[in-house]
Amino acid sequence: MIHTDELGIPDQPQCWQDILWPLAGQPAMPTSATLYEELCWENPDIDVGEQLLKAFHYMIDRWDQPGEAKNVVIFLKKWMSLNQKNAQQAARYFPKEAPKPAGGQ
């Protein structure tokens, strides 16, 4: 578990803009708008802001220590990719709209 209080990082961010990602040997990294936009572009079927909050809590609860900046970004991209895949599978098996019958009727 990463102790956010020791690093001076808020442990309950309210939105993705408030997240400070703990880094090994460096000041905490805020989530840049560029990274956010890239994640949204690559993962259109998920709420990226909500998933960033979930990924942050997962990280501070499960990681033993902060990682390097590049590893945090890799973690976020994999997290989003997995959730995008899950959203696509859910949409395939549980469509929001009933399929239209063949023949246009």
Beta strands, then each sheet from edge to edge (+ up, - down):
strand 1: 20-23
strand 2: 26-30
sheet 1: 1+ 2-
end
